[in-house]
Amino acid sequence: MIIYCVGPEESYGSKAAHQINDKYFGGSAKIIFCCKNTDILLVVENSETDAIGFVPVRNSSGGLVTDVMKFLLKSGNNSKRTVIGDLDIIVNHCLSVRPGVLLKDIKKIFSHRQGFDQCRGYLFDKGFTQEQWQEVTSTSLAAKMVSEGTVQ
């Protein structure tokens, strides 16, 4: 069995995939990371082996996950996908910076769209504008980019 999820390791998708793996497969399934939710859906739909895709469809503050819903609606009844369950996970975001960077020094904020949707109120309260938001494929990728200094 293969479980596909958005990575990298330690992302929310990764943590959820590990929970599913432990609960339903005794930890024996292989977990493979993809860059986007739609990549997961495509891989699973075209897979010739036993494959599960873990994708978010909704969240309590941001509503429906639009890229997933658009993909599901577009493929309609022609798909061989079946929903087998759901998993609720608690999401806690952090505004992470490199050591020594002050809030007033932040020019750009990197995140997945859902992260921005979930943190909109906080970001506006801190004086950030949507023009400062730079969308990337996952919040964990954004954290990695900041920690490695590949963004300014």
N, C-alpha and C positions, 0 to 999 in steps of 0.2 A: 504494500500500500504506500502511496505517495500523497503527502499533504502539501499543497501549494499555498503560500501566503505571501503578503508583502513583507519584505525584509528591510533592513538587515536583522540579524540576531538581536534580541532584546527589544525589538519594536513591539507595539501592541499586537500586531498580527502574529508575530513570532511567539509571543507569550500565549496567545489564544491557541495557536496551532499545537504548541507543546501540551496544553491542557487537554485538547481533544485527543492527541496522540496517547497521552497517559491514560485517559478515561476509557477510550474505546478500543485502543490497540495495544495497551500495555507497554507503550513506549517503543514499539517495534517498527512503526511507520517511518519512512524517510521524509524529512521536511526540506522542501526546496523553496528558495526565496525568489520572488519576482519583483519587478520594479513598480508595477501598477496593478490595480484591481482588475482592469480589463485584460491584462496579460494572463492573469490567473484563470479568468473565465474562458478565454480562448484556448489555453493549454488543456484545461479539463475537458472542454467540449470536444476537442480533437484528439484526446488521448485514447490509445488502444489498450491501455493498462488500467488497473484499479487506481483511480486518482480522486482526490477530494480537494476542492478549492475552498479556502476560508476567506470570505470577503465580508466587509461590513455593508449592511443595507440601511441602517438607521442609527442615529444616536440621539440622546435625550435633548441636547442643546442645539444641534445643527440640523436636525430633521433627517430626511432621506439622503443617502449618499448618491449623488446625482450620476456619477460615471457608471456605477453599478446598475442603478435603476434604468438608465438609458440603454445600456447594453442588453439587459434582460428584456426590456420592452421591444427593442429592435429585433431580437432573435425570435421572440414570440414562441409559438408552439412547435417550431421547427427544431428546437433544441433538445438534446438528450440529457440536459441537466435536471436534477431532482434536488429539492431542498430536503435535507435529512434532519435538520435541527438548528437550534440557535444557541448562542452563548452570550450572556451579558458579562461585560468586563468593565471595571472601573478605570476611567482615564483621568490622569492628573498631568497636566502640562506644566512645564517650567519655561520661563524666559531665560535661556542660558547664554552666557557671554564668556569670553576668554578672561583670565585673571587680569584685574586692573581696569577693565572697561566699566564705565559708569553708565547709568541709564540714559543720561543726557547725551552720551557719545554715540548711541546706537542710531545708525542711519538707515539700515535695512533689517527686516525681520524675515527669516526663512522658515517656511512650514508647508505642510500639505494644506489644501483648501479646508479640509475638515477642522484642522487645528485652528485656523483663522476663524472659522465659524464658531467654534467652541469657546474661543478666547476673545471674541470681538469686544465685549464690554470692558474687559480688563485692559486691552490694548488702547481703546479709545480713552478710558479713564487715565491712562498714563501719558496721553498726549500723542500717541502714534496715529498716523493716517493710513488709509488703504494704499496710498501711493508708495508707502514704505514697505509694503508687503511683497515678498517675492515667493511665488508658489514653486514648490519642488514636489517630488513624487511621494515623499513620506516625512513625517515629523522626525523619525529617527535618523533619516538621511540628513535632514537639516542640522540636527544636533551633532552628527559626525562631521559635517562640513565646518561647523563653528569650532569644534574641538580640535580639528586638524589645521585650522587657520586657512582653509581654502576659500573663505569668503571674508569680506571686509565690512 
